[in-house]
């Protein structure tokens, strides 16, 4: 997605990302917070980064090939 009119970086909405939707957040300079147009999530940069790190555990082994299924 293009980044025109958004904040410093493209941040994914953590709420939408948990539901496998890749939605970019917009930045409100007056309130100094990010917000999502789709689900109405809003939060500071630190809050968004923290919640996005929690979601990343789903993709931790995405590039790993599993060959041994005996536990």
C-alpha positions in Angstrom: 0.0 0.0 0.0 1.1 3.6 -0.6 2.1 5.6 2.4 0.9 9.1 1.4 -0.5 11.0 4.3 0.4 8.5 6.9 2.8 8.5 9.8 6.5 7.9 9.8 6.2 4.2 9.0 3.5 1.9 7.8 2.1 0.1 10.9 -0.4 -2.7 10.6 -3.5 -2.6 12.7 -2.9 -5.3 15.4 -6.6 -6.0 15.7 -7.1 -6.5 12.0 -3.8 -8.4 11.7 -4.9 -10.9 14.3 -7.8 -11.7 11.9 -5.4 -12.1 8.9 -6.2 -8.7 7.4 -3.3 -6.5 6.3 -4.6 -3.0 7.1 -2.4 0.1 7.4 -3.0 2.5 10.2 -3.2 6.3 9.8 -1.5 8.8 12.1 -3.3 11.7 13.8 -0.6 14.4 14.5 -2.9 16.3 16.9 -3.6 13.4 19.2 -0.2 11.7 18.5 -1.8 8.3 18.0 -2.4 5.8 15.2 -5.9 4.7 14.2 -7.5 2.1 11.9 -10.4 3.1 9.6 -11.7 -0.5 9.4 -12.0 -1.5 13.1 -11.7 1.7 15.0 -8.6 0.6 16.9 -6.4 3.4 18.1 -3.2 3.6 20.1 0.2 5.1 20.6 3.2 4.0 18.6 4.5 1.9 21.5 1.1 0.2 22.0 0.9 -0.7 18.3 4.4 -2.0 18.1 3.9 -4.1 21.3 0.7 -5.6 20.0 2.2 -6.3 16.6 5.0 -8.2 18.2 2.5 -10.4 20.1 0.9 -11.3 16.8 4.2 -12.2 15.1 4.4 -15.5 17.0 1.9 -16.9 14.5 4.5 -16.6 11.7 7.6 -17.6 13.8 8.2 -20.9 11.9 6.7 -19.9 8.6 10.0 -20.5 6.7 11.0 -23.7 8.6 10.4 -27.1 7.0 9.1 -29.7 9.4 10.2 -33.2 8.6 10.0 -35.0 12.0 6.5 -35.2 13.6 7.4 -37.5 16.4 7.1 -35.7 19.7 
